[in-house]
Amino acid sequence: MEMSDWQCPQCGERQEAQFSECWKCGYARGSGGDESVKEADASDPMLCPSCKVTLDFIGTKKFHEGSRAAPFLLGEIGELLVNRETFDVYLCSRCGRIELFLDGVGEGFRPN
């Protein structure tokens, strides 16, 4: 009987057929749960486009655009000349790919 790739039911990581244990969380294959690989929806933004594994939330980061001199020299008025955007950052733990999502937009579609 030929074994097929499987998905860890504990952390969701995709595993190759020859492995009997999840490299990410240590789950032992065959110890219960649905381990069949689910077909990845290509339009799902929470899956890594390369690896097809679920992206992990690693935090919210602020990005600064503009001169740092304006706020320093002009005080609070100078803050008006600076553009800051806040992004939710997601990481693929397999390949290291980073995906940025604008903070406050579409959060209902992302896992908590």
N, C-alpha and C positions, 0 to 999 in steps of 0.2 A: 504494500500500500504506500503510495507516494504522499508525503506530507506537504501541506501548503503553508504559505506565509500566514501569520496570525497576528492578532492585535491584543495587547495586554489589557485585560478588563480593569485592572487597578489604576494604571496611569494613561492608557490610551496609546502607548507607543507601538508603532508597527515593528514586528519582528520577522526575521527571515526564518524559513521553515526549519533549518538545521539547528536553531537555538531552542533550548528547552527552558530557558530562564530569561526574563526581561533584564536587559542590561541597565535600564534606567532605575527600576524600583526593586528588582530582585524577585518579582512574582514568578513562581514555578508553574510552567505550563501543565495543564491537566489537573490543577487543584481546584477547579470549579470556575463557573462564569462562562460567558460567551467569548470565545477566542477567535472566531472567524473574522477575517479582514473585511471591513465594510468598504464598499465602493466609495471613494472620496468624491464629493461634489466639487467639481472644478471651480464653481463660483463661490465656494465657502472661503471667506477671507481669513478665517481662523486656522486654516491649514497651510502649512508651508508649501509653496508651489513646487519646490524641488523634491522634498522628502515625503510629502503627504501626511505629515504628523501634526498634531495640534500644537499651536504656538503657545508658549508660556508667557504670562504677563510678568514683566520684570520691574515695572514702575512707571511713574509719570515724570517726564522731564520737561524743563522749560528751555526754550531756545531763544536767544537774544539776537536781534537784528538792529543794526544802527551803531552809532558812535557811543562809546562808553564815557566820552568826555562831556557830552551834553548833560547828563544827570549830575555828574560831579561838579561841573562849573555852574549850572543853572538851578540846581536843587530840584524841588518837586516839579517846577515848570519844565525842566529838562526831561523829566520822565515822560512827558507827553510826546517827545520826539523819538522815543524808543519803541520799537515794535517787539512784542514778546508773544510767542505762541507756545501753548502747552500741548504736548503729545503723550498719548499712552504708548508705551514701548512693549512690543512682544518679540520674543526670541524663539527661534527653532533650536532646541537643545541638541539636535543631531548635526546640522550643518553650520549653525551660527548665524543664519540669516536674521536680520532685524526688520520688523515691519512697524511703521509709525501710523497711528490713528489720531486724528484731531480730537483732543479732549472735549467731552461734552456733546459730540456728534455721533449718533448711531450706537450709543453705549448699550441700548436695549438688545442689540443683536450680538453683543460680545459676552462671553461667559464672565461671571463675577469672580 
